Amino acid sequence: MPVLSLDKISFSYGDKIVLKDISYEFEKGKMYCIVGRSGAGKTTLLSVISGLAAPTGGSIYYDGKDIKDIDKYKFRSRYIGVIFQNYNLLTKFTALENVMLSMDIAGVKGRKKQNAMELLADVGLEEDEADRRILKLSGGQQQRVAIARALSYDADIILADEPTGNLDSETQNGIMKLFRKLADQGKCVILVSHSPEVASLCDERYELKRI
């Protein structure tokens, strides 16, 4: 059974139709790429999948259950991890503090500081980098913090909006290897990207077309 299913999803801004009858399925252990030209609705679809925006038509199922029947806060803070294009990190805090705050919001118990440090190490940040404020980190390092934060409550699904758009080729390769590792560990990884190179590294590719 797919961990996430979209059944004839539509979305409109007033009279403007952005998405129409989109039906996709996503499984654990795979990496997906949603592609399409500018204005095709890629970021809108990501917002709908993550529960940040409600579709104007159709249904979304998580583990076979309509997400309308799941508490929205619980869905966003426990089951799905989102990596935004601009990272959305709290710049006044350190990398470690950003990850720990996410754990607090999700109600994670136990040794949070140690677990957060381990997550940051897993995504390639050294201990001294983990203790730096966000604005003292490079774009690639901030991206890694955003990934660690999305993983901090062990979500089944990881969504990333243009995850390599602002990165050099070497950093992009490192980030894509990270996503592959997550998929191989059983996560469902869904990337939104305009990059053919990123799409070629995914298991499946869904193309949105402008209406």
Stockholm file with secondary structure:
# STOCKHOLM 1.0

chainA/1-211         MPVLSLDKISFSYGDKIVLKDISYEFEKGKMYCIVGRSGAGKTTLLSVISGLAAPTGGSIYYDGKDIKDIDKYKFRSRYIGVIFQNYNLLTKFTALENVMLSMDIAGVKGRKKQNAMELLADVGLEEDEADRRILKLSGGQQQRVAIARALSYDADIILADEPTGNLDSETQNGIMKLFRKLADQGKCVILVSHSPEVASLCDERYELKRI
#=GR chainA/1-211 SS CCSEEEEEEEEEETTEEEEEEECCEECTTCEEEEECCTTSSHHHHHHHHTTSSCCSEEEEEETTEEGGGSCHHHIIIIIEEEECTTCCCCTTSBHHHHHHHHHHHHTCCSCHHHHHHHHHHHTTCCHHHHTSBGGGSCHHHHHHHHHHHHHTTTCSEEEEESTTTTSCHHHHHHHHHHHHHHHHTTCEEEEECSCHHHHHTSSEEEECCCC
#=GC SS_cons         CCSEEEEEEEEEETTEEEEEEECCEECTTCEEEEECCTTSSHHHHHHHHTTSSCCSEEEEEETTEEGGGSCHHHIIIIIEEEECTTCCCCTTSBHHHHHHHHHHHHTCCSCHHHHHHHHHHHTTCCHHHHTSBGGGSCHHHHHHHHHHHHHTTTCSEEEEESTTTTSCHHHHHHHHHHHHHHHHTTCEEEEECSCHHHHHTSSEEEECCCC
//
